[in-house]
Amino acid sequence: MRDMKDRVPDEVRALFAARGHETYSERVTMAEHARQAAALAHVAGADDALVLAALLHDVGHFLDEPDSAFGVTDHGTTGGAWVAERFADGVSEPVRLHVAAKRYRCFVDPGYEAELSPASVGTLRLQGGPMSAVEAAAFESEPFADAALAVRGWDDAGKIDGDRVDGLEIPPVEHWEYLLVAPGLRR
């Protein structure tokens, strides 16, 4: 019997196969969005943990019931918990915090909300809107706050229909499998 470490690539492939074709009020499928975020992280020179976090940042949506309303559940928390069972904190914490990073950015930069996609603006309301000063201070004290803000940026940029973003060819999910088995990223 294979242990969890051996099953993780199969689990991720299965999630992408089962739910990746779905959309969540964006112009892209969930799989396109995840692949774009990972490719953007890679091109930006992010370390492997952040590239993997970018790929898996919305895994909470993949875990939702197929008929649930996207954005209603706390997909950052549910996804972060799922990732934390399989990967190191450098992967799971940015996933857990990427929704909070959106709320934080809205607090520190009031113009940021105007840059969000219509779907992200809608979910921002469901997620509590911009942070308060107290919430922002708590977010800033999180050890992975900067990593979550980086993932948030790739999340925002990775919403282009197709396999190219700003001239960058977006590889298939299988391309990132080396990260799913990387010893330094695993629990």
C-alpha positions as CSV (number, residue, x, y, z in Angstrom):
1,M,0.0,0.0,0.0
2,R,1.4,3.4,-1.0
3,D,1.7,6.1,1.7
4,M,0.2,9.6,1.3
5,K,3.4,11.0,-0.1
6,D,3.2,8.6,-3.0
7,R,-0.5,9.4,-3.6
8,V,-0.2,13.2,-3.7
9,P,0.5,13.5,-7.4
10,D,-2.4,11.2,-8.1
11,E,-4.7,13.2,-5.8
12,V,-3.8,16.5,-7.5
13,R,-4.2,15.0,-11.0
14,A,-7.6,13.6,-10.0
15,L,-8.7,17.0,-8.6
16,F,-7.7,18.8,-11.8
17,A,-9.3,16.1,-14.0
18,A,-12.6,16.1,-12.0
19,R,-13.0,19.8,-11.5
20,G,-10.4,21.7,-13.5
21,H,-12.7,22.3,-16.5
22,E,-15.2,24.2,-14.3
23,T,-15.2,28.0,-14.0
24,Y,-15.9,30.2,-11.0
25,S,-17.3,33.4,-12.6
26,E,-14.0,34.1,-14.2
27,R,-13.0,34.0,-17.9
28,V,-10.9,31.0,-17.3
29,T,-11.3,27.4,-16.0
30,M,-10.0,26.5,-12.6
31,A,-7.2,24.5,-14.2
32,E,-6.2,27.4,-16.6
33,H,-6.2,29.8,-13.7
34,A,-4.0,27.6,-11.5
35,R,-1.6,26.8,-14.3
36,Q,-1.3,30.5,-15.2
37,A,-0.6,31.5,-11.6
38,A,2.1,28.9,-11.3
39,A,3.7,29.9,-14.6
40,L,3.7,33.6,-13.6
41,A,5.3,32.7,-10.2
42,H,8.0,30.6,-12.0
43,V,8.8,33.4,-14.5
44,A,9.0,35.9,-11.6
45,G,11.8,33.8,-10.1
46,A,9.7,32.5,-7.1
47,D,11.1,29.6,-5.2
48,D,9.6,26.1,-5.7
49,A,7.4,26.4,-2.6
50,L,5.8,29.6,-3.9
51,V,5.3,28.2,-7.5
52,L,3.6,25.2,-5.9
53,A,1.5,27.5,-3.7
54,A,0.5,29.4,-6.8
55,L,-0.5,26.2,-8.5
56,L,-2.6,25.0,-5.5
57,H,-3.8,28.4,-4.2
58,D,-7.5,27.7,-5.2
59,V,-7.5,24.0,-4.4
60,G,-10.2,24.8,-1.8
61,H,-12.5,25.4,-4.8
62,F,-11.6,22.0,-6.2
63,L,-12.6,20.5,-2.9
64,D,-16.0,22.3,-2.8
65,E,-19.2,20.5,-3.7
66,P,-19.7,20.9,-7.5
67,D,-22.9,22.9,-7.0
68,S,-21.7,25.2,-4.2
69,A,-21.4,28.9,-4.9
70,F,-17.7,29.7,-5.4
71,G,-16.4,32.3,-3.0
72,V,-19.0,31.5,-0.3
73,T,-16.9,28.9,1.4
74,D,-13.5,30.0,2.9
75,H,-11.5,28.2,0.2
76,G,-8.3,29.7,1.5
77,T,-8.7,28.0,4.8
78,T,-10.1,24.7,3.5
79,G,-7.5,24.6,0.7
80,G,-4.7,25.6,3.1
81,A,-5.7,22.8,5.4
82,W,-5.7,20.2,2.6
83,V,-2.3,21.5,1.4
84,A,-0.9,21.5,5.0
85,E,-1.6,17.7,5.3
86,R,0.7,17.1,2.3
87,F,3.2,20.0,2.0
88,A,5.5,22.2,4.1
89,D,4.3,25.5,5.6
90,G,6.1,27.4,2.7
91,V,3.4,25.9,0.4
92,S,0.4,25.7,2.6
93,E,0.5,29.0,4.5
94,P,0.4,31.2,1.3
95,V,-2.6,29.1,0.1
96,R,-4.3,29.6,3.5
97,L,-3.6,33.4,3.5
98,H,-4.2,34.3,-0.1
99,V,-7.8,35.4,0.5
100,A,-6.7,37.5,3.5
101,A,-4.0,39.0,1.2
102,K,-6.7,40.3,-1.1
103,R,-8.5,41.9,1.9
104,Y,-5.2,43.3,3.2
105,R,-4.3,44.9,-0.2
106,C,-7.7,46.5,-0.3
107,F,-7.0,48.1,3.1
108,V,-3.5,49.4,2.3
109,D,-4.3,50.4,-1.3
110,P,-7.8,51.6,-1.9
111,G,-7.2,51.6,-5.6
112,Y,-6.5,47.9,-5.6
113,E,-10.2,47.0,-5.6
114,A,-10.6,48.7,-9.0
115,E,-7.9,46.3,-10.4
116,L,-9.8,43.2,-9.3
117,S,-11.8,41.1,-11.7
118,P,-15.6,41.4,-11.3
119,A,-15.7,38.0,-9.7
120,S,-13.0,38.9,-7.2
121,V,-14.9,42.1,-6.2
122,G,-18.0,40.0,-5.6
123,T,-16.2,37.5,-3.5
124,L,-14.4,40.3,-1.6
125,R,-17.8,41.3,-0.2
126,L,-18.5,37.7,0.9
127,Q,-15.1,37.4,2.4
128,G,-15.5,40.4,4.7
129,G,-14.4,43.3,2.5
130,P,-11.2,45.3,3.1
131,M,-9.5,44.6,6.4
132,S,-9.8,46.8,9.4
133,A,-6.6,48.3,10.9
134,V,-6.6,45.6,13.6
135,E,-7.0,42.8,11.0
136,A,-4.3,44.3,8.8
137,A,-1.9,44.4,11.8
138,A,-2.6,40.7,12.5
139,F,-2.0,39.9,8.8
140,E,1.3,41.7,8.8
141,S,2.5,39.7,11.7
142,E,1.9,36.4,9.9
143,P,5.3,34.8,9.0
144,F,4.0,34.1,5.4
145,A,2.3,37.4,4.7
146,D,4.7,38.5,2.0
147,A,4.5,35.1,0.4
148,A,0.7,35.3,0.4
149,L,0.8,38.7,-1.1
150,A,3.0,37.4,-3.9
151,V,0.6,34.5,-4.6
152,R,-2.2,37.0,-4.5
153,G,-0.5,39.0,-7.3
154,W,-0.2,35.9,-9.5
155,D,-3.8,34.9,-8.7
156,D,-4.9,38.3,-9.9
157,A,-2.8,38.2,-13.1
158,G,-3.7,34.6,-14.0
159,K,-7.2,35.1,-15.3
160,I,-6.7,35.2,-19.1
161,D,-8.7,32.8,-21.3
162,G,-6.3,30.4,-23.0
163,D,-2.8,29.0,-22.7
164,R,-0.9,32.3,-23.0
165,V,-0.5,35.2,-20.6
166,D,1.4,38.2,-21.8
167,G,3.1,36.1,-24.4
168,L,4.0,33.4,-21.8
169,E,3.1,29.9,-22.8
170,I,1.3,28.2,-19.9
171,P,2.4,24.6,-19.4
172,P,0.0,21.8,-18.5
173,V,-0.5,20.8,-14.9
174,E,1.8,17.7,-15.5
175,H,4.7,20.0,-16.0
176,W,4.6,20.9,-12.3
177,E,4.6,17.3,-11.1
178,Y,8.2,17.6,-10.1
179,L,7.1,20.0,-7.4
180,L,4.5,17.6,-6.1
181,V,7.2,15.1,-5.3
182,A,10.0,17.4,-4.3
183,P,11.3,16.2,-0.9
184,G,11.9,19.7,0.6
185,L,8.3,20.7,-0.1
186,R,6.6,17.6,1.4
187,R,5.4,16.7,4.8
